[in-house]
Amino acid sequence: MIDLDIGDAHSLGEFMLQRLRADIISTELEPGSKLALHRLARRYGIGITPLREALGQLAGDGLVVMESQKGFRVAPVSQGDLRDLCDIRLKIELIALDMAFDRADTGWDERMRRALDAFVGIRARVGDDGPINGEWERTHRELHMATMSVGHSPTLSRMCTQIYDRIHRYRRIALPTKSYMGGISEDHLEINKAAHARDRSTCRALLERHIVESNRLIEENFQPPERN
């Protein structure tokens, strides 16, 4: 289970949302498993109302499924869903990058610099046999979001975050160690450099290569969990 500080959340409901999202993405809550409200309330020490609200939002994000008259279940995983997510991720992130270049300013440079500095210390390296964890996932996501500068569009920001979280769940299932990402982690340094230089075509080509290779790694190593 991933530790989160309730002081970081704006409300009890927000804390519950963060905690559930983290446990679903890390597969602490397994794909397809039933989310019984009273059992979850005991697990997290929280009331039914904020729990239900958090599950409803996660259903909108595609991480939870609402079943008529049956409550909630963690969204299942499948080869078809993964292929769909990988395809749409490539298209959406390239659109977001183009928008970032259209609105490029010193604020964009600063956001990218801070995000890259945070990522460099924990980036995956060839031979790194440690598991992909919550810290790596959050830092990696912030780097992608900063590069695409999705804050300019709340709608695009939400779409990018939803897609990233859903794909990262597949990454946690498919790739047992960070070493799998070691070969492409250095891409971020080149992407960042091209963005700062305002070299749109190079930056776009590098990001496309990075996403395609990342998606390929996940797709090649993903095996759907066996059904009980």
C-alpha positions in Angstrom: 0.0 0.0 0.0 1.3 3.5 -0.8 1.6 6.0 2.0 -0.1 9.3 1.5 -0.2 12.2 4.0 -3.8 13.4 4.6 -2.3 16.9 5.1 -1.6 17.0 1.4 -5.2 16.6 0.5 -7.7 19.5 0.4 -10.4 17.4 2.1 -11.1 13.9 3.4 -12.7 13.1 0.1 -9.6 14.2 -1.8 -7.4 12.1 0.5 -9.6 9.1 -0.1 -9.4 9.7 -3.9 -5.6 9.9 -3.8 -5.3 6.8 -1.7 -7.7 4.7 -3.8 -6.1 5.8 -7.1 -2.6 5.0 -5.8 -3.7 1.5 -4.6 -5.5 0.7 -7.9 -2.6 1.9 -10.0 -0.1 -0.1 -7.9 -2.4 -3.1 -8.2 -2.7 -3.3 -4.4 -6.3 -3.4 -5.3 -6.3 -6.0 -8.1 -7.9 -5.5 -11.5 -11.4 -6.8 -11.6 -11.7 -7.1 -7.8 -14.9 -6.1 -6.0 -14.8 -2.9 -4.0 -17.2 -3.6 -1.1 -17.9 -0.3 0.6 -18.0 -1.5 4.2 -14.8 -3.5 3.8 -13.0 -0.5 2.2 -14.3 1.8 5.0 -12.6 -0.5 7.6 -9.4 -0.8 5.5 -9.0 3.0 5.2 -10.7 4.1 8.3 -13.1 6.4 6.5 -16.8 6.9 6.2 -19.0 5.6 3.4 -19.9 9.0 1.9 -16.4 10.2 1.0 -15.6 6.7 -0.1 -18.5 6.5 -2.5 -17.7 9.9 -3.9 -14.1 8.9 -4.5 -15.2 5.7 -6.3 -17.6 7.7 -8.4 -14.8 10.0 -9.6 -12.5 7.1 -10.3 -15.2 5.5 -12.4 -15.2 8.6 -14.5 -11.4 8.3 -14.8 -11.7 4.7 -16.1 -10.1 3.0 -13.1 -13.3 1.8 -11.5 -16.4 0.2 -12.9 -19.9 0.9 -11.5 -22.1 -2.1 -11.8 -25.9 -1.7 -11.7 -27.3 -3.0 -8.4 -23.9 -4.5 -7.6 -21.7 -1.6 -6.5 -18.1 -1.0 -7.6 -15.3 -3.1 -9.0 -11.7 -2.2 -10.0 -11.6 -1.8 -13.8 -10.4 -5.0 -15.5 -7.4 -5.1 -17.8 -7.1 -6.7 -21.2 -4.9 -6.7 -24.3 -7.6 -4.7 -26.3 -7.9 -2.0 -23.6 -4.1 -1.6 -23.5 -3.8 -1.3 -27.3 -6.5 1.3 -27.3 -4.8 3.3 -24.5 -1.4 3.1 -26.2 -2.8 4.4 -29.5 -4.7 7.3 -28.0 -1.8 8.2 -25.7 0.5 8.8 -28.6 -2.1 11.1 -30.4 -3.1 13.1 -27.3 0.5 13.7 -26.0 1.7 14.9 -29.4 -1.3 17.3 -29.6 -0.5 18.6 -26.1 3.2 19.1 -27.0 2.2 21.2 -30.0 0.0 23.3 -27.8 2.9 23.8 -25.4 5.1 25.0 -28.2 2.4 27.4 -29.3 2.3 29.0 -25.8 5.9 28.6 -24.9 7.2 31.1 -22.3 9.7 31.2 -19.5 7.2 29.6 -17.2 7.2 26.5 -19.4 11.0 26.4 -19.2 10.9 26.6 -15.4 8.3 23.9 -15.0 10.3 21.6 -17.2 13.5 22.3 -15.4 12.0 21.6 -11.9 10.4 18.4 -13.2 13.5 17.1 -14.9 15.6 17.9 -11.8 13.3 15.8 -9.7 13.3 12.9 -12.2 17.0 12.7 -12.8 17.7 11.5 -9.3 15.3 8.5 -9.5 15.2 7.7 -13.2 15.4 4.1 -14.2 18.7 2.8 -15.3 19.8 -0.4 -17.1 20.4 -3.0 -14.5 18.2 -1.4 -11.9 16.4 -4.4 -10.4 14.2 -2.3 -8.1 10.4 -2.3 -8.7 8.6 0.6 -10.3 7.2 2.4 -7.3 4.8 5.3 -6.5 7.6 7.9 -6.2 9.0 7.0 -9.7 5.5 7.0 -11.1 4.6 10.5 -9.7 7.9 12.1 -10.8 7.7 10.6 -14.2 4.1 11.8 -14.7 5.0 15.3 -13.5 7.8 15.4 -16.1 5.5 14.4 -18.9 2.8 16.9 -17.8 5.4 19.7 -17.5 6.8 19.0 -20.9 3.3 19.0 -22.5 2.3 22.1 -20.3 -1.2 20.7 -20.0 -2.1 23.3 -17.4 -3.1 25.6 -20.2 -6.2 23.4 -20.9 -8.0 21.8 -18.0 -9.8 19.5 -20.4 -6.6 18.3 -22.0 -4.9 18.1 -18.6 -7.6 15.7 -17.3 -7.4 13.6 -20.5 -3.6 13.3 -20.3 -3.7 12.4 -16.6 -6.5 9.8 -17.0 -4.6 8.1 -19.9 -1.3 8.2 -18.1 -2.7 6.7 -14.9 -4.4 3.9 -16.8 -1.3 3.0 -18.8 0.9 3.2 -15.7 -1.3 0.5 -14.1 -0.4 -1.7 -17.1 3.3 -0.8 -16.7 3.2 -1.9 -13.1 1.6 -5.2 -14.1 3.9 -5.8 -17.1 7.3 -4.6 -16.0 8.7 -6.3 -12.9 11.7 -3.9 -12.5 12.7 -0.4 -13.4 15.5 -1.8 -15.6 13.0 -2.3 -18.4 12.7 1.5 -18.6 16.5 2.0 -18.3 17.0 2.2 -22.1 14.5 4.9 -22.7 14.8 7.0 -19.5 17.6 9.0 -21.1 15.1 10.2 -23.7 13.8 12.8 -21.3 17.1 14.6 -21.3 17.0 14.9 -25.1 13.3 15.9 -25.1 13.9 18.6 -22.5 16.9 20.0 -24.3 15.0 20.2 -27.6 12.0 21.9 -25.9 14.3 24.5 -24.2 15.8 25.2 -27.6 12.3 25.6 -29.1 13.2 22.9 -31.7 9.6 21.7 -32.2 10.3 19.1 -34.9 13.1 17.4 -33.0 11.2 17.5 -29.7 8.1 16.0 -31.3 10.1 13.2 -33.0 11.9 12.4 -29.7 8.6 12.3 -27.7 7.0 10.2 -30.4 9.9 7.7 -30.3 9.8 7.6 -26.5 6.1 6.9 -26.3 6.2 4.3 -29.0 9.1 2.5 -27.3 7.5 2.7 -23.9 4.1 1.4 -25.2 5.9 -1.4 -27.0 7.7 -2.5 -23.8 4.4 -2.7 -21.9 2.5 -4.5 -24.7 5.2 -7.1 -25.2 5.5 -7.9 -21.5 1.8 -7.7 -20.5 0.1 -10.9 -19.6 -3.6 -10.6 -18.5 -4.0 -12.0 -15.0 -5.6 -15.4 -14.8 -9.2 -15.4 -13.8 -10.1 -17.2 -10.6 
